[in-house]
Amino acid sequence: MILEAAVLQVRTGEESAFEEAMVKAAPVIARSPGYRQHGLQRCIETKGRYLLLVQWENLEAHTVGFRQSPAFAEWRSIIGPYFASAPSVEHYEAVLEWPRP
Amino acid sequence: MILEAAVLQVRTGEESAFEEAMVKAAPVIARSPGYRQHGLQRCIETKGRYLLLVQWENLEAHTVGFRQSPAFAEWRSIIGPYFASAPSVEHYEAVLEWPRP
């Protein structure tokens, strides 16, 4: 299991429209093979900043399976217009979960 | 519910010791009022980089309840020695969870 963590900066004043677009775009990413779940979080300290967390079965499910599919172009066409800058994307693997599962 | 997202950079070569320290420190944060759960993630792209995600009942449970308690000093005394730089900490509130709960 891999966690994709993307920090997104949205254009000032377009936060509500972006949040609606993310709801519309959710089924597009959710259909991708190896997708598990995702969530969008709004930053309290910095207006327009969001943290997108996506669980993938493995790294390639995101970097190859989704990124190189037509679904990615569709996903970006829905949410991309709201970005103020290019997203910062990193991948993580779990070290510790507490309370222990 | 509030998500604390902290990016931690650990000194080169001390990654394993840091991960062990995080296991040792887990009960210290977990005892704090308003704590819900937390996880530690290791970055795939950048060695020594970690993402700490902590769920709190509300913002004050972290910023006041934990940060201003003796437990925070204890937590930092266990994990702080491994930090290469000051952690970057932000708080987020959930906008979207998918599949819908």
N, CA and C atoms of all chains as a GROMACS GRO file, in nm:
protein
  606
    1MET      N    1   0.086  -0.120   0.000
    1MET     CA    2   0.000   0.000   0.000
    1MET      C    3   0.088   0.124   0.000
    2ILE      N    4   0.053   0.218  -0.086
    2ILE     CA    5   0.130   0.341  -0.102
    2ILE      C    6   0.037   0.461  -0.080
    3LEU      N    7   0.088   0.562  -0.011
    3LEU     CA    8   0.011   0.685   0.007
    3LEU      C    9   0.067   0.792  -0.086
    4GLU      N   10  -0.017   0.844  -0.174
    4GLU     CA   11   0.019   0.962  -0.254
    4GLU      C   12  -0.023   1.084  -0.174
    5ALA      N   13   0.071   1.176  -0.152
    5ALA     CA   14   0.039   1.300  -0.082
    5ALA      C   15   0.066   1.416  -0.177
    6ALA      N   16  -0.038   1.488  -0.214
    6ALA     CA   17  -0.024   1.599  -0.308
    6ALA      C   18  -0.069   1.727  -0.240
    7VAL      N   19   0.016   1.828  -0.241
    7VAL     CA   20  -0.021   1.959  -0.188
    7VAL      C   21  -0.065   2.045  -0.306
    8LEU      N   22  -0.186   2.097  -0.297
    8LEU     CA   23  -0.246   2.174  -0.407
    8LEU      C   24  -0.271   2.317  -0.362
    9GLN      N   25  -0.233   2.413  -0.443
    9GLN     CA   26  -0.263   2.553  -0.413
    9GLN      C   27  -0.365   2.602  -0.516
   10VAL      N   28  -0.481   2.644  -0.467
   10VAL     CA   29  -0.594   2.681  -0.553
   10VAL      C   30  -0.602   2.834  -0.564
   11ARG      N   31  -0.644   2.881  -0.681
   11ARG     CA   32  -0.655   3.024  -0.707
   11ARG      C   33  -0.749   3.091  -0.606
   12THR      N   34  -0.710   3.208  -0.563
   12THR     CA   35  -0.789   3.284  -0.464
   12THR      C   36  -0.931   3.305  -0.514
   13GLY      N   37  -1.026   3.275  -0.429
   13GLY     CA   38  -1.166   3.296  -0.461
   13GLY      C   39  -1.231   3.179  -0.532
   14GLU      N   40  -1.149   3.078  -0.572
   14GLU     CA   41  -1.204   2.964  -0.645
   14GLU      C   42  -1.210   2.837  -0.559
   15GLU      N   43  -1.196   2.856  -0.428
   15GLU     CA   44  -1.190   2.741  -0.338
   15GLU      C   45  -1.319   2.657  -0.342
   16SER      N   46  -1.435   2.722  -0.337
   16SER     CA   47  -1.561   2.647  -0.336
   16SER      C   48  -1.582   2.572  -0.467
   17ALA      N   49  -1.552   2.638  -0.578
   17ALA     CA   50  -1.566   2.573  -0.709
   17ALA      C   51  -1.470   2.454  -0.720
   18PHE      N   52  -1.351   2.470  -0.667
   18PHE     CA   53  -1.253   2.360  -0.667
   18PHE      C   54  -1.304   2.242  -0.585
   19GLU      N   55  -1.359   2.270  -0.469
   19GLU     CA   56  -1.410   2.162  -0.383
   19GLU      C   57  -1.523   2.086  -0.453
   20GLU      N   58  -1.607   2.160  -0.525
   20GLU     CA   59  -1.715   2.094  -0.601
   20GLU      C   60  -1.657   2.010  -0.715
   21ALA      N   61  -1.554   2.063  -0.779
   21ALA     CA   62  -1.489   1.990  -0.889
   21ALA      C   63  -1.427   1.861  -0.839
   22MET      N   64  -1.373   1.864  -0.717
   22MET     CA   65  -1.311   1.743  -0.662
   22MET      C   66  -1.416   1.634  -0.637
   23VAL      N   67  -1.538   1.674  -0.602
   23VAL     CA   68  -1.646   1.575  -0.586
   23VAL      C   69  -1.680   1.514  -0.722
   24LYS      N   70  -1.687   1.601  -0.823
   24LYS     CA   71  -1.718   1.555  -0.959
   24LYS      C   72  -1.608   1.462  -1.012
   25ALA      N   73  -1.484   1.493  -0.978
   25ALA     CA   74  -1.369   1.417  -1.030
   25ALA      C   75  -1.345   1.286  -0.955
   26ALA      N   76  -1.402   1.274  -0.836
   26ALA     CA   77  -1.372   1.158  -0.751
   26ALA      C   78  -1.396   1.023  -0.821
   27PRO      N   79  -1.510   1.004  -0.890
   27PRO     CA   80  -1.531   0.873  -0.953
   27PRO      C   81  -1.429   0.843  -1.063
   28VAL      N   82  -1.370   0.946  -1.122
   28VAL     CA   83  -1.273   0.926  -1.230
   28VAL      C   84  -1.147   0.857  -1.177
   29ILE      N   85  -1.095   0.907  -1.064
   29ILE     CA   86  -0.976   0.844  -1.006
   29ILE      C   87  -1.013   0.710  -0.940
   30ALA      N   88  -1.132   0.704  -0.882
   30ALA     CA   89  -1.174   0.585  -0.807
   30ALA      C   90  -1.190   0.462  -0.896
   31ARG      N   91  -1.209   0.484  -1.026
   31ARG     CA   92  -1.224   0.372  -1.121
   31ARG      C   93  -1.090   0.314  -1.162
   32SER      N   94  -0.980   0.381  -1.129
   32SER     CA   95  -0.849   0.338  -1.178
   32SER      C   96  -0.803   0.210  -1.106
   33PRO      N   97  -0.749   0.113  -1.180
   33PRO     CA   98  -0.703  -0.011  -1.117
   33PRO      C   99  -0.597   0.016  -1.009
   34GLY      N  100  -0.613  -0.048  -0.895
   34GLY     CA  101  -0.517  -0.031  -0.786
   34GLY      C  102  -0.550   0.086  -0.694
   35TYR      N  103  -0.653   0.163  -0.728
   35TYR     CA  104  -0.700   0.271  -0.639
   35TYR      C  105  -0.768   0.209  -0.518
   36ARG      N  106  -0.743   0.263  -0.399
   36ARG     CA  107  -0.811   0.214  -0.278
   36ARG      C  108  -0.908   0.317  -0.221
   37GLN      N  109  -0.857   0.437  -0.192
   37GLN     CA  110  -0.945   0.541  -0.136
   37GLN      C  111  -0.871   0.674  -0.140
   38HIS      N  112  -0.943   0.784  -0.125
   38HIS     CA  113  -0.875   0.913  -0.117
   38HIS      C  114  -0.955   1.012  -0.036
   39GLY      N  115  -0.887   1.118   0.003
   39GLY     CA  116  -0.952   1.223   0.080
   39GLY      C  117  -0.890   1.357   0.046
   40LEU      N  118  -0.969   1.461   0.061
   40LEU     CA  119  -0.920   1.597   0.038
   40LEU      C  120  -0.933   1.673   0.168
   41GLN      N  121  -0.826   1.743   0.206
   41GLN     CA  122  -0.822   1.819   0.330
   41GLN      C  123  -0.790   1.965   0.299
   42ARG      N  124  -0.860   2.056   0.368
   42ARG     CA  125  -0.842   2.201   0.350
   42ARG      C  126  -0.752   2.254   0.462
   43CYS      N  127  -0.647   2.326   0.424
   43CYS     CA  128  -0.553   2.379   0.523
   43CYS      C  129  -0.616   2.491   0.605
   44ILE      N  130  -0.596   2.484   0.736
   44ILE     CA  131  -0.651   2.588   0.825
   44ILE      C  132  -0.563   2.712   0.822
   45GLU      N  133  -0.432   2.695   0.814
   45GLU     CA  134  -0.340   2.809   0.823
   45GLU      C  135  -0.326   2.886   0.691
   46THR      N  136  -0.337   2.818   0.577
   46THR     CA  137  -0.311   2.884   0.449
   46THR      C  138  -0.432   2.869   0.356
   47LYS      N  139  -0.497   2.982   0.327
   47LYS     CA  140  -0.615   2.980   0.242
   47LYS      C  141  -0.579   2.927   0.102
   48GLY      N  142  -0.664   2.841   0.047
   48GLY     CA  143  -0.642   2.790  -0.087
   48GLY      C  144  -0.549   2.670  -0.095
   49ARG      N  145  -0.495   2.630   0.019
   49ARG     CA  146  -0.403   2.516   0.022
   49ARG      C  147  -0.481   2.390   0.061
   50TYR      N  148  -0.456   2.282  -0.013
   50TYR     CA  149  -0.525   2.155   0.012
   50TYR      C  150  -0.425   2.041   0.014
   51LEU      N  151  -0.458   1.938   0.091
   51LEU     CA  152  -0.378   1.816   0.093
   51LEU      C  153  -0.465   1.703   0.039
   52LEU      N  154  -0.421   1.645  -0.071
   52LEU     CA  155  -0.491   1.531  -0.132
   52LEU      C  156  -0.414   1.405  -0.092
   53LEU      N  157  -0.482   1.313  -0.028
   53LEU     CA  158  -0.419   1.186   0.013
   53LEU      C  159  -0.489   1.072  -0.060
   54VAL      N  160  -0.413   0.996  -0.136
   54VAL     CA  161  -0.471   0.885  -0.212
   54VAL      C  162  -0.399   0.755  -0.176
   55GLN      N  163  -0.474   0.653  -0.144
   55GLN     CA  164  -0.417   0.521  -0.117
   55GLN      C  165  -0.419   0.438  -0.245
   56TRP      N  166  -0.302   0.387  -0.280
   56TRP     CA  167  -0.289   0.300  -0.398
   56TRP      C  168  -0.233   0.165  -0.355
   57GLU      N  169  -0.268   0.063  -0.431
   57GLU     CA  170  -0.216  -0.072  -0.398
   57GLU      C  171  -0.064  -0.075  -0.405
   58ASN      N  172  -0.008  -0.007  -0.504
   58ASN     CA  173   0.138   0.002  -0.517
   58ASN      C  174   0.172   0.128  -0.597
   59LEU      N  175   0.300   0.159  -0.605
   59LEU     CA  176   0.344   0.284  -0.667
   59LEU      C  177   0.303   0.294  -0.814
   60GLU      N  178   0.317   0.184  -0.886
   60GLU     CA  179   0.289   0.184  -1.030
   60GLU      C  180   0.140   0.206  -1.059
   61ALA      N  181   0.054   0.166  -0.967
   61ALA     CA  182  -0.089   0.190  -0.988
   61ALA      C  183  -0.115   0.339  -1.008
   62HIS      N  184  -0.035   0.422  -0.938
   62HIS     CA  185  -0.049   0.566  -0.956
   62HIS      C  186   0.035   0.618  -1.073
   63THR      N  187   0.167   0.589  -1.067
   63THR     CA  188   0.260   0.655  -1.160
   63THR      C  189   0.245   0.606  -1.304
   64VAL      N  190   0.203   0.482  -1.321
   64VAL     CA  191   0.185   0.427  -1.455
   64VAL      C  192   0.037   0.409  -1.486
   65GLY      N  193  -0.029   0.326  -1.403
   65GLY     CA  194  -0.168   0.289  -1.431
   65GLY      C  195  -0.261   0.409  -1.444
   66PHE      N  196  -0.250   0.503  -1.352
   66PHE     CA  197  -0.339   0.619  -1.357
   66PHE      C  198  -0.279   0.733  -1.439
   67ARG      N  199  -0.154   0.769  -1.408
   67ARG     CA  200  -0.092   0.885  -1.472
   67ARG      C  201  -0.084   0.872  -1.625
   68GLN      N  202  -0.070   0.750  -1.674
   68GLN     CA  203  -0.056   0.732  -1.818
   68GLN      C  204  -0.185   0.686  -1.884
   69SER      N  205  -0.296   0.705  -1.814
   69SER     CA  206  -0.426   0.662  -1.869
   69SER      C  207  -0.506   0.784  -1.916
   70PRO      N  208  -0.604   0.763  -2.002
   70PRO     CA  209  -0.695   0.872  -2.040
   70PRO      C  210  -0.770   0.929  -1.919
   71ALA      N  211  -0.789   0.845  -1.815
   71ALA     CA  212  -0.860   0.892  -1.696
   71ALA      C  213  -0.785   1.008  -1.630
   72PHE      N  214  -0.651   1.006  -1.637
   72PHE     CA  215  -0.574   1.114  -1.575
   72PHE      C  216  -0.599   1.247  -1.646
   73ALA      N  217  -0.606   1.241  -1.778
   73ALA     CA  218  -0.635   1.363  -1.854
   73ALA      C  219  -0.773   1.417  -1.817
   74GLU      N  220  -0.867   1.325  -1.797
   74GLU     CA  221  -1.003   1.367  -1.760
   74GLU      C  222  -1.003   1.429  -1.620
   75TRP      N  223  -0.937   1.362  -1.529
   75TRP     CA  224  -0.923   1.411  -1.390
   75TRP      C  225  -0.862   1.551  -1.388
   76ARG      N  226  -0.752   1.570  -1.460
   76ARG     CA  227  -0.685   1.699  -1.463
   76ARG      C  228  -0.768   1.807  -1.533
   77SER      N  229  -0.848   1.766  -1.629
   77SER     CA  230  -0.932   1.866  -1.700
   77SER      C  231  -1.041   1.920  -1.608
   78ILE      N  232  -1.078   1.839  -1.509
   78ILE     CA  233  -1.183   1.882  -1.415
   78ILE      C  234  -1.124   1.969  -1.302
   79ILE      N  235  -1.010   1.928  -1.248
   79ILE     CA  236  -0.956   1.999  -1.130
   79ILE      C  237  -0.841   2.095  -1.163
   80GLY      N  238  -0.770   2.068  -1.272
   80GLY     CA  239  -0.651   2.147  -1.307
   80GLY      C  240  -0.676   2.297  -1.323
   81PRO      N  241  -0.789   2.337  -1.380
   81PRO     CA  242  -0.813   2.481  -1.401
   81PRO      C  243  -0.813   2.564  -1.272
   82TYR      N  244  -0.827   2.499  -1.158
   82TYR     CA  245  -0.831   2.573  -1.032
   82TYR      C  246  -0.693   2.588  -0.966
   83PHE      N  247  -0.592   2.520  -1.019
   83PHE     CA  248  -0.459   2.523  -0.957
   83PHE      C  249  -0.390   2.658  -0.981
   84ALA      N  250  -0.336   2.714  -0.873
   84ALA     CA  251  -0.258   2.838  -0.886
   84ALA      C  252  -0.114   2.807  -0.926
   85SER      N  253  -0.070   2.684  -0.897
   85SER     CA  254   0.066   2.641  -0.932
   85SER      C  255   0.065   2.489  -0.948
   86ALA      N  256   0.174   2.435  -0.997
   86ALA     CA  257   0.182   2.290  -1.015
   86ALA      C  258   0.178   2.220  -0.880
   87PRO      N  259   0.101   2.112  -0.869
   87PRO     CA  260   0.095   2.039  -0.742
   87PRO      C  261   0.230   1.979  -0.705
   88SER      N  262   0.254   1.969  -0.576
   88SER     CA  263   0.372   1.899  -0.527
   88SER      C  264   0.328   1.759  -0.485
   89VAL      N  265   0.382   1.656  -0.550
   89VAL     CA  266   0.336   1.519  -0.526
   89VAL      C  267   0.449   1.431  -0.474
   90GLU      N  268   0.421   1.359  -0.367
   90GLU     CA  269   0.518   1.263  -0.312
   90GLU      C  270   0.446   1.133  -0.280
   91HIS      N  271   0.525   1.026  -0.270
   91HIS     CA  272   0.469   0.896  -0.233
   91HIS      C  273   0.532   0.849  -0.103
   92TYR      N  274   0.452   0.784  -0.022
   92TYR     CA  275   0.496   0.738   0.109
   92TYR      C  276   0.455   0.594   0.134
   93GLU      N  277   0.535   0.527   0.217
   93GLU     CA  278   0.496   0.394   0.262
   93GLU      C  279   0.483   0.395   0.414
   94ALA      N  280   0.386   0.319   0.465
   94ALA     CA  281   0.354   0.324   0.608
   94ALA      C  282   0.466   0.261   0.691
   95VAL      N  283   0.502   0.331   0.799
   95VAL     CA  284   0.601   0.282   0.894
   95VAL      C  285   0.530   0.239   1.022
   96LEU      N  286   0.432   0.319   1.062
   96LEU     CA  287   0.369   0.302   1.193
   96LEU      C  288   0.223   0.346   1.184
   97GLU      N  289   0.138   0.269   1.246
   97GLU     CA  290  -0.004   0.304   1.256
   97GLU      C  291  -0.042   0.286   1.403
   98TRP      N  292  -0.107   0.388   1.461
   98TRP     CA  293  -0.138   0.385   1.605
   98TRP      C  294  -0.277   0.438   1.631
   99PRO      N  295  -0.363   0.372   1.707
   99PRO     CA  296  -0.338   0.245   1.774
   99PRO      C  297  -0.306   0.134   1.672
  100ARG      N  298  -0.230   0.036   1.713
  100ARG     CA  299  -0.191  -0.071   1.621
  100ARG      C  300  -0.316  -0.142   1.569
  101PRO      N  301  -0.317  -0.171   1.438
  101PRO     CA  302  -0.437  -0.232   1.379
  101PRO      C  303  -0.460  -0.375   1.432
  102MET      N  304  -1.318   1.713   1.367
  102MET     CA  305  -1.193   1.634   1.352
  102MET      C  306  -1.091   1.713   1.270
  103ILE      N  307  -0.969   1.716   1.319
  103ILE     CA  308  -0.862   1.793   1.257
  103ILE      C  309  -0.745   1.698   1.226
  104LEU      N  310  -0.685   1.718   1.109
  104LEU     CA  311  -0.568   1.639   1.073
  104LEU      C  312  -0.444   1.727   1.087
  105GLU      N  313  -0.352   1.686   1.173
  105GLU     CA  314  -0.220   1.750   1.180
  105GLU      C  315  -0.130   1.679   1.080
  106ALA      N  316  -0.068   1.756   0.991
  106ALA     CA  317   0.026   1.698   0.893
  106ALA      C  318   0.162   1.761   0.918
  107ALA      N  319   0.258   1.680   0.960
  107ALA     CA  320   0.393   1.730   0.989
  107ALA      C  321   0.492   1.660   0.898
  108VAL      N  322   0.572   1.740   0.828
  108VAL     CA  323   0.679   1.684   0.746
  108VAL      C  324   0.808   1.692   0.827
  109LEU      N  325   0.871   1.576   0.843
  109LEU     CA  326   0.990   1.564   0.927
  109LEU      C  327   1.109   1.523   0.842
  110GLN      N  328   1.221   1.591   0.859
  110GLN     CA  329   1.344   1.550   0.790
  110GLN      C  330   1.441   1.497   0.896
  111VAL      N  331   1.480   1.371   0.877
  111VAL     CA  332   1.563   1.302   0.976
  111VAL      C  333   1.709   1.299   0.929
  112ARG      N  334   1.801   1.306   1.026
  112ARG     CA  335   1.944   1.305   0.995
  112ARG      C  336   1.982   1.179   0.917
  113THR      N  337   2.067   1.197   0.820
  113THR     CA  338   2.113   1.086   0.736
  113THR      C  339   2.174   0.974   0.820
  114GLY      N  340   2.129   0.854   0.793
  114GLY     CA  341   2.182   0.737   0.863
  114GLY      C  342   2.110   0.707   0.993
  115GLU      N  343   2.020   0.797   1.036
  115GLU     CA  344   1.950   0.776   1.164
  115GLU      C  345   1.803   0.738   1.144
  116GLU      N  346   1.770   0.698   1.021
  116GLU     CA  347   1.631   0.668   0.988
  116GLU      C  348   1.575   0.552   1.072
  117SER      N  349   1.652   0.443   1.084
  117SER     CA  350   1.602   0.327   1.159
  117SER      C  351   1.583   0.360   1.307
  118ALA      N  352   1.679   0.431   1.363
  118ALA     CA  353   1.670   0.469   1.504
  118ALA      C  354   1.550   0.562   1.527
  119PHE      N  355   1.527   0.653   1.430
  119PHE     CA  356   1.411   0.742   1.439
  119PHE      C  357   1.280   0.663   1.435
  120GLU      N  358   1.273   0.566   1.347
  120GLU     CA  359   1.150   0.487   1.336
  120GLU      C  360   1.123   0.409   1.466
  121GLU      N  361   1.229   0.360   1.527
  121GLU     CA  362   1.214   0.292   1.657
  121GLU      C  363   1.170   0.391   1.765
  122ALA      N  364   1.226   0.511   1.760
  122ALA     CA  365   1.189   0.613   1.858
  122ALA      C  366   1.042   0.651   1.845
  123MET      N  367   0.992   0.653   1.721
  123MET     CA  368   0.851   0.687   1.700
  123MET      C  369   0.758   0.582   1.760
  124VAL      N  370   0.800   0.456   1.760
  124VAL     CA  371   0.721   0.351   1.825
  124VAL      C  372   0.720   0.374   1.976
  125LYS      N  373   0.837   0.407   2.029
  125LYS     CA  374   0.850   0.432   2.173
  125LYS      C  375   0.768   0.555   2.215
  126ALA      N  376   0.763   0.655   2.127
  126ALA     CA  377   0.695   0.781   2.160
  126ALA      C  378   0.544   0.773   2.140
  127ALA      N  379   0.498   0.675   2.065
  127ALA     CA  380   0.356   0.669   2.029
  127ALA      C  381   0.261   0.675   2.150
  128PRO      N  382   0.286   0.597   2.255
  128PRO     CA  383   0.192   0.602   2.368
  128PRO      C  384   0.188   0.739   2.436
  129VAL      N  385   0.296   0.817   2.423
  129VAL     CA  386   0.301   0.949   2.488
  129VAL      C  387   0.199   1.044   2.424
  130ILE      N  388   0.196   1.047   2.292
  130ILE     CA  389   0.098   1.134   2.223
  130ILE      C  390  -0.042   1.074   2.233
  131ALA      N  391  -0.050   0.941   2.232
  131ALA     CA  392  -0.180   0.874   2.230
  131ALA      C  393  -0.259   0.896   2.359
  132ARG      N  394  -0.187   0.928   2.466
  132ARG     CA  395  -0.254   0.952   2.596
  132ARG      C  396  -0.314   1.090   2.606
  133SER      N  397  -0.282   1.179   2.512
  133SER     CA  398  -0.323   1.318   2.523
  133SER      C  399  -0.474   1.332   2.496
  134PRO      N  400  -0.544   1.412   2.577
  134PRO     CA  401  -0.689   1.428   2.556
  134PRO      C  402  -0.718   1.482   2.416
  135GLY      N  403  -0.817   1.424   2.350
  135GLY     CA  404  -0.855   1.468   2.216
  135GLY      C  405  -0.775   1.402   2.105
  136TYR      N  406  -0.678   1.320   2.140
  136TYR     CA  407  -0.604   1.242   2.039
  136TYR      C  408  -0.695   1.132   1.987
  137ARG      N  409  -0.692   1.110   1.855
  137ARG     CA  410  -0.771   1.000   1.798
  137ARG      C  411  -0.682   0.887   1.743
  138GLN      N  412  -0.591   0.921   1.652
  138GLN     CA  413  -0.501   0.819   1.597
  138GLN      C  414  -0.389   0.888   1.522
  139HIS      N  415  -0.282   0.815   1.492
  139HIS     CA  416  -0.176   0.874   1.410
  139HIS      C  417  -0.102   0.768   1.332
  140GLY      N  418  -0.031   0.815   1.232
  140GLY     CA  419   0.047   0.724   1.149
  140GLY      C  420   0.173   0.795   1.102
  141LEU      N  421   0.277   0.715   1.078
  141LEU     CA  422   0.402   0.769   1.026
  141LEU      C  423   0.428   0.706   0.889
  142GLN      N  424   0.460   0.790   0.790
  142GLN     CA  425   0.484   0.746   0.654
  142GLN      C  426   0.624   0.786   0.610
  143ARG      N  427   0.695   0.694   0.543
  143ARG     CA  428   0.831   0.717   0.495
  143ARG      C  429   0.826   0.754   0.346
  144CYS      N  430   0.890   0.866   0.311
  144CYS     CA  431   0.887   0.913   0.172
  144CYS      C  432   0.970   0.822   0.081
  145ILE      N  433   0.914   0.790  -0.033
  145ILE     CA  434   0.984   0.705  -0.129
  145ILE      C  435   1.086   0.786  -0.208
  146GLU      N  436   1.053   0.909  -0.242
  146GLU     CA  437   1.140   0.990  -0.327
  146GLU      C  438   1.257   1.054  -0.253
  147THR      N  439   1.238   1.090  -0.126
  147THR     CA  440   1.341   1.164  -0.053
  147THR      C  441   1.380   1.090   0.075
  148LYS      N  442   1.503   1.042   0.079
  148LYS     CA  443   1.551   0.967   0.196
  148LYS      C  444   1.548   1.055   0.320
  149GLY      N  445   1.502   0.999   0.431
  149GLY     CA  446   1.501   1.071   0.557
  149GLY      C  447   1.380   1.160   0.578
  150ARG      N  448   1.292   1.164   0.476
  150ARG     CA  449   1.173   1.248   0.486
  150ARG      C  450   1.054   1.162   0.533
  151TYR      N  451   0.979   1.215   0.628
  151TYR     CA  452   0.863   1.142   0.682
  151TYR      C  453   0.742   1.235   0.689
  152LEU      N  454   0.625   1.173   0.678
  152LEU     CA  455   0.500   1.246   0.695
  152LEU      C  456   0.429   1.188   0.816
  153LEU      N  457   0.410   1.272   0.916
  153LEU     CA  458   0.337   1.233   1.037
  153LEU      C  459   0.196   1.288   1.026
  154LEU      N  460   0.098   1.201   1.034
  154LEU     CA  461  -0.043   1.242   1.026
  154LEU      C  462  -0.111   1.206   1.157
  155VAL      N  463  -0.165   1.307   1.225
  155VAL     CA  464  -0.231   1.284   1.354
  155VAL      C  465  -0.373   1.336   1.348
  156GLN      N  466  -0.467   1.254   1.387
  156GLN     CA  467  -0.608   1.296   1.396
  156GLN      C  468  -0.636   1.345   1.538
  157TRP      N  469  -0.689   1.467   1.547
  157TRP     CA  470  -0.728   1.526   1.675
  157TRP      C  471  -0.876   1.560   1.671
  158GLU      N  472  -0.939   1.560   1.788
  158GLU     CA  473  -1.082   1.594   1.794
  158GLU      C  474  -1.106   1.737   1.747
  159ASN      N  475  -1.015   1.827   1.783
  159ASN     CA  476  -1.024   1.965   1.738
  159ASN      C  477  -0.885   2.027   1.743
  160LEU      N  478  -0.872   2.148   1.691
  160LEU     CA  479  -0.742   2.213   1.678
  160LEU      C  480  -0.673   2.232   1.813
  161GLU      N  481  -0.752   2.274   1.912
  161GLU     CA  482  -0.695   2.306   2.043
  161GLU      C  483  -0.640   2.182   2.114
  162ALA      N  484  -0.696   2.065   2.083
  162ALA     CA  485  -0.646   1.942   2.144
  162ALA      C  486  -0.497   1.926   2.110
  163HIS      N  487  -0.457   1.972   1.989
  163HIS     CA  488  -0.316   1.966   1.952
  163HIS      C  489  -0.239   2.089   2.000
  164THR      N  490  -0.289   2.208   1.960
  164THR     CA  491  -0.210   2.329   1.979
  164THR      C  492  -0.200   2.373   2.126
  165VAL      N  493  -0.302   2.340   2.203
  165VAL     CA  494  -0.301   2.378   2.344
  165VAL      C  495  -0.284   2.254   2.431
  166GLY      N  496  -0.379   2.161   2.418
  166GLY     CA  497  -0.382   2.044   2.506
  166GLY      C  498  -0.253   1.963   2.503
  167PHE      N  499  -0.201   1.937   2.382
  167PHE     CA  500  -0.078   1.857   2.374
  167PHE      C  501   0.046   1.945   2.379
  168ARG      N  502   0.050   2.047   2.293
  168ARG     CA  503   0.170   2.129   2.280
  168ARG      C  504   0.212   2.196   2.410
  169GLN      N  505   0.115   2.228   2.493
  169GLN     CA  506   0.148   2.299   2.617
  169GLN      C  507   0.150   2.206   2.738
  170SER      N  508   0.159   2.077   2.713
  170SER     CA  509   0.160   1.980   2.823
  170SER      C  510   0.302   1.924   2.844
  171PRO      N  511   0.327   1.868   2.961
  171PRO     CA  512   0.456   1.800   2.984
  171PRO      C  513   0.476   1.684   2.885
  172ALA      N  514   0.366   1.625   2.837
  172ALA     CA  515   0.375   1.513   2.743
  172ALA      C  516   0.445   1.555   2.614
  173PHE      N  517   0.426   1.681   2.572
  173PHE     CA  518   0.490   1.728   2.449
  173PHE      C  519   0.642   1.732   2.466
  174ALA      N  520   0.687   1.778   2.583
  174ALA     CA  521   0.831   1.780   2.609
  174ALA      C  522   0.888   1.639   2.606
  175GLU      N  523   0.812   1.545   2.661
  175GLU     CA  524   0.857   1.405   2.663
  175GLU      C  525   0.864   1.349   2.520
  176TRP      N  526   0.758   1.375   2.442
  176TRP     CA  527   0.752   1.333   2.301
  176TRP      C  528   0.870   1.388   2.223
  177ARG      N  529   0.895   1.517   2.238
  177ARG     CA  530   1.005   1.580   2.164
  177ARG      C  531   1.143   1.531   2.210
  178SER      N  532   1.152   1.496   2.339
  178SER     CA  533   1.281   1.447   2.388
  178SER      C  534   1.314   1.310   2.328
  179ILE      N  535   1.211   1.236   2.291
  179ILE     CA  536   1.232   1.102   2.233
  179ILE      C  537   1.263   1.111   2.083
  180ILE      N  538   1.188   1.196   2.010
  180ILE     CA  539   1.202   1.198   1.863
  180ILE      C  540   1.284   1.316   1.811
  181GLY      N  541   1.287   1.425   1.888
  181GLY     CA  542   1.355   1.547   1.843
  181GLY      C  543   1.502   1.530   1.806
  182PRO      N  544   1.578   1.449   1.880
  182PRO     CA  545   1.721   1.435   1.850
  182PRO      C  546   1.750   1.384   1.709
  183TYR      N  547   1.652   1.327   1.643
  183TYR     CA  548   1.675   1.272   1.509
  183TYR      C  549   1.644   1.373   1.398
  184PHE      N  550   1.584   1.486   1.432
  184PHE     CA  551   1.543   1.584   1.330
  184PHE      C  552   1.666   1.656   1.272
  185ALA      N  553   1.670   1.665   1.140
  185ALA     CA  554   1.776   1.741   1.072
  185ALA      C  555   1.740   1.889   1.066
  186SER      N  556   1.609   1.918   1.075
  186SER     CA  557   1.561   2.057   1.071
  186SER      C  558   1.428   2.063   1.145
  187ALA      N  559   1.379   2.184   1.169
  187ALA     CA  560   1.252   2.200   1.239
  187ALA      C  561   1.140   2.142   1.153
  188PRO      N  562   1.048   2.067   1.214
  188PRO     CA  563   0.935   2.010   1.139
  188PRO      C  564   0.846   2.121   1.082
  189SER      N  565   0.785   2.091   0.969
  189SER     CA  566   0.684   2.180   0.911
  189SER      C  567   0.548   2.122   0.947
  190VAL      N  568   0.470   2.199   1.023
  190VAL     CA  569   0.342   2.147   1.075
  190VAL      C  570   0.225   2.230   1.024
  191GLU      N  571   0.123   2.163   0.973
  191GLU     CA  572   0.000   2.230   0.928
  191GLU      C  573  -0.120   2.152   0.980
  192HIS      N  574  -0.234   2.220   0.984
  192HIS     CA  575  -0.358   2.154   1.024
  192HIS      C  576  -0.459   2.161   0.910
  193TYR      N  577  -0.535   2.056   0.897
  193TYR     CA  578  -0.631   2.045   0.789
  193TYR      C  579  -0.766   1.997   0.841
  194GLU      N  580  -0.872   2.038   0.768
  194GLU     CA  581  -1.005   1.984   0.798
  194GLU      C  582  -1.056   1.912   0.674
  195ALA      N  583  -1.127   1.803   0.695
  195ALA     CA  584  -1.171   1.718   0.583
  195ALA      C  585  -1.276   1.787   0.497
  196VAL      N  586  -1.257   1.779   0.366
  196VAL     CA  587  -1.353   1.832   0.269
  196VAL      C  588  -1.427   1.716   0.203
  197LEU      N  589  -1.353   1.611   0.175
  197LEU     CA  590  -1.406   1.501   0.094
  197LEU      C  591  -1.340   1.370   0.137
  198GLU      N  592  -1.420   1.267   0.148
  198GLU     CA  593  -1.370   1.132   0.176
  198GLU      C  594  -1.434   1.040   0.074
  199TRP      N  595  -1.352   0.957   0.008
  199TRP     CA  596  -1.403   0.874  -0.100
  199TRP      C  597  -1.343   0.735  -0.094
  200PRO      N  598  -1.418   0.627  -0.103
  200PRO     CA  599  -1.563   0.622  -0.116
  200PRO      C  600  -1.630   0.692   0.002
  201ARG      N  601  -1.747   0.744  -0.023
  201ARG     CA  602  -1.818   0.817   0.083
  201ARG      C  603  -1.844   0.726   0.202
  202PRO      N  604  -1.823   0.775   0.324
  202PRO     CA  605  -1.839   0.688   0.444
  202PRO      C  606  -1.986   0.647   0.465
   0.00000   0.00000   0.00000
